[in-house]
Amino acid sequence: MPDRTTVSIAPPAVYSSLASRRTALLTVLGAGTLAFPAARALATTGPRADAGVWPRPAAVPGGVARLSLGPAAARPAARTEAGLALLVLGDPIEWTALVGIPLAANAGDARILVDSAGGAAPRAFTYSVTPKRYAEQRLKVAPGQVDLSPEDEARFDRERAHNATVITAFTELSPQAVLRMQVPTPGRRSGSFGLRRVFNGQSRNPHSGMDIAAATGTPVVAPLPGRVIDVGDYFFNGGTVWLDHGGALLSMYCHLSRVDVKVGDVLRTGERFCAVGATGRVTGPHLHWSVMLNRAMVDPALFIDA
């Protein structure tokens, strides 16, 4: 049994507010090093006591698991078993790891690793991924956008290799960051995340974003503060912009008719930076909006108001 520091904390009735209780706890935590209980996965169904937390938890393929890591004087370093750094938010009272779950993930137990102090072995925390069946969508597009020519196949391979480097971006994010996103453009949701796509009768990868139907030229705004990390014109995605919001949280905007930013530009929430279009593989003008967390495409709907 590891040594545990015993801390005496006055009962909640002594404090006049939640804020004062947190202040007292922070003062106690600053006085010494604590041993912490194992982390627990936060509930993924039903309303939470703090329903304003973002993103909403959904431990399913394409969802986000929220794991409480308990208290610690400094923000813990957490990672996937594959070594990908995870976003950890909170404060010394309670830290929470956010885990993006790939659409291809199998149902069952998964785990993350959290570094321990003093060079001890990392702690492993387990959570359960529950299955989810997404709907199917059948689309008709130009034959050359399904059965690619050798030239188009080579272009796609180059673009895929380039994007594999773009998604490695990791910059620090404030542990108190609020991840409630603004919808980037008004319009009807014309294609939901996770749809199993069938183009001209041929199955392809599930839909990795949210489609919002809007007229060409409709402004697109940043859903959170972010830095532009890629701008390009791609075979399938057409005009495209990637934003880095910090902590391995990225977002992508595709089929754009106009791009008004360059790599390195920094955007505020709600700042206009591009416009809806119909470029790339599309059946009509719309915005394709993807959100990526620890290199897993996750459902943007978890970050916005229902």
MOWORA-V17715 format. One record per residue. N is the residue number from 0. OMEGA is omega in whole degrees, -180 to 180 (999 if undefined). Layout:
# MOWORA-V17715
n=N omega=OMEGA
n=N omega=OMEGA
This chain:
# MOWORA-V17715
n=0 omega=-179
n=1 omega=176
n=2 omega=178
n=3 omega=176
n=4 omega=179
n=5 omega=-178
n=6 omega=178
n=7 omega=-178
n=8 omega=-179
n=9 omega=179
n=10 omega=-175
n=11 omega=-177
n=12 omega=-179
n=13 omega=-174
n=14 omega=-176
n=15 omega=-177
n=16 omega=175
n=17 omega=-179
n=18 omega=-179
n=19 omega=177
n=20 omega=180
n=21 omega=179
n=22 omega=179
n=23 omega=-180
n=24 omega=178
n=25 omega=178
n=26 omega=179
n=27 omega=-179
n=28 omega=-180
n=29 omega=-175
n=30 omega=-178
n=31 omega=-180
n=32 omega=-179
n=33 omega=168
n=34 omega=-170
n=35 omega=175
n=36 omega=179
n=37 omega=179
n=38 omega=176
n=39 omega=175
n=40 omega=179
n=41 omega=-177
n=42 omega=-179
n=43 omega=176
n=44 omega=178
n=45 omega=-178
n=46 omega=176
n=47 omega=177
n=48 omega=176
n=49 omega=-172
n=50 omega=-179
n=51 omega=-178
n=52 omega=-178
n=53 omega=-8
n=54 omega=176
n=55 omega=-178
n=56 omega=175
n=57 omega=-176
n=58 omega=179
n=59 omega=174
n=60 omega=-177
n=61 omega=180
n=62 omega=-179
n=63 omega=173
n=64 omega=177
n=65 omega=-179
n=66 omega=176
n=67 omega=179
n=68 omega=180
n=69 omega=-177
n=70 omega=174
n=71 omega=-178
n=72 omega=180
n=73 omega=-180
n=74 omega=180
n=75 omega=174
n=76 omega=-178
n=77 omega=-179
n=78 omega=173
n=79 omega=177
n=80 omega=177
n=81 omega=176
n=82 omega=180
n=83 omega=-179
n=84 omega=-179
n=85 omega=176
n=86 omega=178
n=87 omega=-179
n=88 omega=176
n=89 omega=180
n=90 omega=-176
n=91 omega=177
n=92 omega=179
n=93 omega=175
n=94 omega=-179
n=95 omega=175
n=96 omega=176
n=97 omega=-176
n=98 omega=172
n=99 omega=-176
n=100 omega=-177
n=101 omega=176
n=102 omega=-179
n=103 omega=-177
n=104 omega=176
n=105 omega=175
n=106 omega=-180
n=107 omega=-177
n=108 omega=173
n=109 omega=-179
n=110 omega=173
n=111 omega=179
n=112 omega=-180
n=113 omega=-179
n=114 omega=178
n=115 omega=180
n=116 omega=174
n=117 omega=177
n=118 omega=178
n=119 omega=180
n=120 omega=180
n=121 omega=176
n=122 omega=179
n=123 omega=180
n=124 omega=-175
n=125 omega=172
n=126 omega=-177
n=127 omega=175
n=128 omega=179
n=129 omega=-177
n=130 omega=174
n=131 omega=179
n=132 omega=179
n=133 omega=-179
n=134 omega=180
n=135 omega=179
n=136 omega=179
n=137 omega=-175
n=138 omega=174
n=139 omega=178
n=140 omega=178
n=141 omega=-178
n=142 omega=-178
n=143 omega=177
n=144 omega=175
n=145 omega=176
n=146 omega=-171
n=147 omega=172
n=148 omega=177
n=149 omega=-180
n=150 omega=180
n=151 omega=178
n=152 omega=179
n=153 omega=178
n=154 omega=180
n=155 omega=179
n=156 omega=178
n=157 omega=-179
n=158 omega=179
n=159 omega=178
n=160 omega=178
n=161 omega=-179
n=162 omega=178
n=163 omega=175
n=164 omega=-180
n=165 omega=-173
n=166 omega=177
n=167 omega=-177
n=168 omega=174
n=169 omega=175
n=170 omega=-177
n=171 omega=178
n=172 omega=178
n=173 omega=180
n=174 omega=178
n=175 omega=-178
n=176 omega=175
n=177 omega=-172
n=178 omega=173
n=179 omega=-174
n=180 omega=171
n=181 omega=176
n=182 omega=-170
n=183 omega=177
n=184 omega=179
n=185 omega=177
n=186 omega=180
n=187 omega=176
n=188 omega=-174
n=189 omega=178
n=190 omega=-176
n=191 omega=178
n=192 omega=174
n=193 omega=179
n=194 omega=174
n=195 omega=-172
n=196 omega=176
n=197 omega=-179
n=198 omega=179
n=199 omega=178
n=200 omega=-179
n=201 omega=-179
n=202 omega=176
n=203 omega=-179
n=204 omega=177
n=205 omega=180
n=206 omega=-171
n=207 omega=179
n=208 omega=177
n=209 omega=175
n=210 omega=178
n=211 omega=-179
n=212 omega=179
n=213 omega=-179
n=214 omega=175
n=215 omega=-179
n=216 omega=178
n=217 omega=-178
n=218 omega=174
n=219 omega=-177
n=220 omega=180
n=221 omega=-179
n=222 omega=178
n=223 omega=171
n=224 omega=-178
n=225 omega=178
n=226 omega=180
n=227 omega=-179
n=228 omega=176
n=229 omega=174
n=230 omega=-179
n=231 omega=175
n=232 omega=-170
n=233 omega=-173
n=234 omega=-179
n=235 omega=-171
n=236 omega=-177
n=237 omega=178
n=238 omega=-170
n=239 omega=172
n=240 omega=171
n=241 omega=174
n=242 omega=175
n=243 omega=-179
n=244 omega=179
n=245 omega=176
n=246 omega=-178
n=247 omega=173
n=248 omega=-178
n=249 omega=172
n=250 omega=-176
n=251 omega=-177
n=252 omega=-171
n=253 omega=178
n=254 omega=-173
n=255 omega=175
n=256 omega=-178
n=257 omega=176
n=258 omega=-175
n=259 omega=-179
n=260 omega=176
n=261 omega=180
n=262 omega=-179
n=263 omega=178
n=264 omega=179
n=265 omega=-175
n=266 omega=172
n=267 omega=174
n=268 omega=179
n=269 omega=-179
n=270 omega=-180
n=271 omega=-180
n=272 omega=178
n=273 omega=-177
n=274 omega=179
n=275 omega=178
n=276 omega=-179
n=277 omega=-179
n=278 omega=-178
n=279 omega=-179
n=280 omega=-178
n=281 omega=172
n=282 omega=179
n=283 omega=-177
n=284 omega=176
n=285 omega=173
n=286 omega=168
n=287 omega=-177
n=288 omega=179
n=289 omega=173
n=290 omega=-178
n=291 omega=178
n=292 omega=-172
n=293 omega=175
n=294 omega=174
n=295 omega=174
n=296 omega=-178
n=297 omega=-174
n=298 omega=178
n=299 omega=-178
n=300 omega=179
n=301 omega=-176
n=302 omega=-175
n=303 omega=176
n=304 omega=-180
n=305 omega=999
